[in-house]
Amino acid sequence: MAGNITLTMIKPLSVEKGLAGPILAKINEAGFRIAALKMTRLTQDQAKKFYEVHKERPFYKDLVAFMTSGPIMAAILEKENAVEEFRKLIGSTDPSKAALGTIRALYGTSVEKNAVHGSDSDENAIIESDFFFSRLERH
């Protein structure tokens, strides 16, 4: 059974470029409800822990460096079948291959700097949401 939450992070370059507002507007327009939202800056240890699933991959070090380069905005999003619906909204990891109108096609600059993160499974949505938000921070 599909879950009703997913986690997104608006990545540092998107925050720096002032794209958080337009990205959040696209999320709202797509029918997602924002259940929790915060701006924060990941430490090296936090970024390493969050992305440890990729620690053996060649891009891991650069990913950690990028994700700690500036503030991010993390949000828990709610909608029926949230993970799958959000993955459709954000598009391919490679912005040049993302469908027209998707968040990554509109705002991503490269595979490494693709504007936003989106959970890839219902299980990871829960783990990632718990990483950023306590129960008291969810509404």
One Martini backbone bead per residue (centre of mass of N, CA, C, O) as a GRO file, in nm:
protein
  139
    1MET     BB    1   0.096   0.036   0.023
    2ALA     BB    2   0.070   0.357  -0.015
    3GLY     BB    3   0.177   0.649   0.091
    4ASN     BB    4   0.131   1.001   0.236
    5ILE     BB    5   0.450   1.055   0.232
    6THR     BB    6   0.718   1.297   0.185
    7LEU     BB    7   1.046   1.411   0.106
    8THR     BB    8   1.199   1.734   0.087
    9MET     BB    9   1.470   1.917  -0.074
   10ILE     BB   10   1.594   2.228  -0.102
   11LYS     BB   11   1.866   2.314  -0.246
   12PRO     BB   12   2.119   2.539  -0.218
   13LEU     BB   13   2.099   2.671  -0.504
   14SER     BB   14   1.795   2.729  -0.491
   15VAL     BB   15   1.803   2.909  -0.246
   16GLU     BB   16   2.012   3.115  -0.352
   17LYS     BB   17   1.818   3.183  -0.617
   18GLY     BB   18   1.510   3.204  -0.506
   19LEU     BB   19   1.330   2.910  -0.556
   20ALA     BB   20   1.145   2.824  -0.320
   21GLY     BB   21   0.878   2.954  -0.391
   22PRO     BB   22   0.823   2.824  -0.672
   23ILE     BB   23   0.845   2.534  -0.568
   24LEU     BB   24   0.619   2.547  -0.355
   25ALA     BB   25   0.399   2.623  -0.558
   26LYS     BB   26   0.411   2.360  -0.726
   27ILE     BB   27   0.340   2.177  -0.491
   28ASN     BB   28   0.063   2.301  -0.432
   29GLU     BB   29  -0.058   2.275  -0.722
   30ALA     BB   30  -0.026   1.944  -0.694
   31GLY     BB   31  -0.169   1.882  -0.392
   32PHE     BB   32   0.016   1.939  -0.165
   33ARG     BB   33   0.085   1.909   0.180
   34ILE     BB   34   0.235   2.094   0.431
   35ALA     BB   35   0.352   1.949   0.743
   36ALA     BB   36   0.659   2.049   0.709
   37LEU     BB   37   0.904   2.326   0.774
   38LYS     BB   38   1.258   2.403   0.698
   39MET     BB   39   1.548   2.586   0.770
   40THR     BB   40   1.883   2.468   0.697
   41ARG     BB   41   2.216   2.343   0.786
   42LEU     BB   42   2.426   2.111   0.698
   43THR     BB   43   2.638   1.905   0.815
   44GLN     BB   44   2.867   1.679   0.750
   45ASP     BB   45   2.744   1.454   0.929
   46GLN     BB   46   2.454   1.477   0.825
   47ALA     BB   47   2.509   1.428   0.522
   48LYS     BB   48   2.646   1.156   0.555
   49LYS     BB   49   2.403   1.015   0.684
   50PHE     BB   50   2.183   1.069   0.474
   51TYR     BB   51   2.397   0.955   0.227
   52GLU     BB   52   2.516   0.661   0.305
   53VAL     BB   53   2.402   0.489   0.066
   54HIS     BB   54   2.643   0.646  -0.123
   55LYS     BB   55   2.945   0.600  -0.007
   56GLU     BB   56   3.052   0.413  -0.266
   57ARG     BB   57   3.023   0.643  -0.446
   58PRO     BB   58   3.182   0.882  -0.644
   59PHE     BB   59   2.971   1.134  -0.555
   60TYR     BB   60   2.962   1.164  -0.241
   61LYS     BB   61   3.157   1.396  -0.171
   62ASP     BB   62   3.018   1.611  -0.352
   63LEU     BB   63   2.739   1.592  -0.224
   64VAL     BB   64   2.819   1.680   0.059
   65ALA     BB   65   2.939   1.950  -0.022
   66PHE     BB   66   2.684   2.068  -0.150
   67MET     BB   67   2.480   2.019   0.101
   68THR     BB   68   2.690   2.224   0.281
   69SER     BB   69   2.701   2.514   0.112
   70GLY     BB   70   2.402   2.562   0.227
   71PRO     BB   71   2.093   2.614   0.257
   72ILE     BB   72   1.796   2.435   0.334
   73MET     BB   73   1.475   2.286   0.251
   74ALA     BB   74   1.253   2.110   0.451
   75ALA     BB   75   0.982   1.866   0.370
   76ILE     BB   76   0.662   1.754   0.442
   77LEU     BB   77   0.452   1.562   0.234
   78GLU     BB   78   0.103   1.540   0.138
   79LYS     BB   79  -0.037   1.251  -0.030
   80GLU     BB   80  -0.155   1.043  -0.228
   81ASN     BB   81   0.101   0.875  -0.328
   82ALA     BB   82   0.355   1.065  -0.274
   83VAL     BB   83   0.613   0.955  -0.398
   84GLU     BB   84   0.519   0.915  -0.690
   85GLU     BB   85   0.401   1.201  -0.735
   86PHE     BB   86   0.668   1.354  -0.678
   87ARG     BB   87   0.846   1.222  -0.891
   88LYS     BB   88   0.682   1.339  -1.125
   89LEU     BB   89   0.719   1.644  -1.050
   90ILE     BB   90   1.045   1.646  -1.059
   91GLY     BB   91   1.185   1.430  -1.212
   92SER     BB   92   1.469   1.375  -1.332
   93THR     BB   93   1.787   1.394  -1.218
   94ASP     BB   94   1.824   1.488  -1.508
   95PRO     BB   95   1.728   1.785  -1.634
   96SER     BB   96   1.767   1.713  -1.948
   97LYS     BB   97   1.549   1.452  -1.897
   98ALA     BB   98   1.324   1.607  -1.798
   99ALA     BB   99   1.020   1.687  -1.796
  100LEU     BB  100   0.828   1.916  -1.886
  101GLY     BB  101   0.756   2.114  -1.590
  102THR     BB  102   0.944   2.016  -1.404
  103ILE     BB  103   1.143   2.101  -1.152
  104ARG     BB  104   1.415   2.010  -1.278
  105ALA     BB  105   1.373   2.141  -1.557
  106LEU     BB  106   1.338   2.436  -1.445
  107TYR     BB  107   1.588   2.436  -1.190
  108GLY     BB  108   1.800   2.262  -1.287
  109THR     BB  109   2.164   2.212  -1.381
  110SER     BB  110   2.222   1.912  -1.275
  111VAL     BB  111   2.266   1.617  -1.135
  112GLU     BB  112   2.399   1.747  -0.877
  113LYS     BB  113   2.201   2.022  -0.940
  114ASN     BB  114   1.854   1.932  -0.911
  115ALA     BB  115   1.710   2.126  -0.668
  116VAL     BB  116   1.584   1.836  -0.556
  117HIS     BB  117   1.455   1.622  -0.319
  118GLY     BB  118   1.327   1.274  -0.322
  119SER     BB  119   1.181   1.023  -0.222
  120ASP     BB  120   1.204   0.658  -0.322
  121SER     BB  121   1.023   0.565  -0.068
  122ASP     BB  122   0.825   0.496   0.190
  123GLU     BB  123   1.050   0.421   0.387
  124ASN     BB  124   1.232   0.673   0.332
  125ALA     BB  125   1.027   0.889   0.408
  126ILE     BB  126   1.030   0.821   0.708
  127ILE     BB  127   1.330   0.842   0.767
  128GLU     BB  128   1.368   1.135   0.655
  129SER     BB  129   1.158   1.274   0.833
  130ASP     BB  130   1.296   1.190   1.105
  131PHE     BB  131   1.563   1.342   1.055
  132PHE     BB  132   1.416   1.646   1.057
  133PHE     BB  133   1.148   1.559   1.234
  134SER     BB  134   0.946   1.595   1.478
  135ARG     BB  135   0.633   1.553   1.594
  136LEU     BB  136   0.600   1.862   1.683
  137GLU     BB  137   0.664   1.965   1.366
  138ARG     BB  138   0.389   1.839   1.288
  139HIS     BB  139   0.066   1.933   1.095
   0.00000   0.00000   0.00000
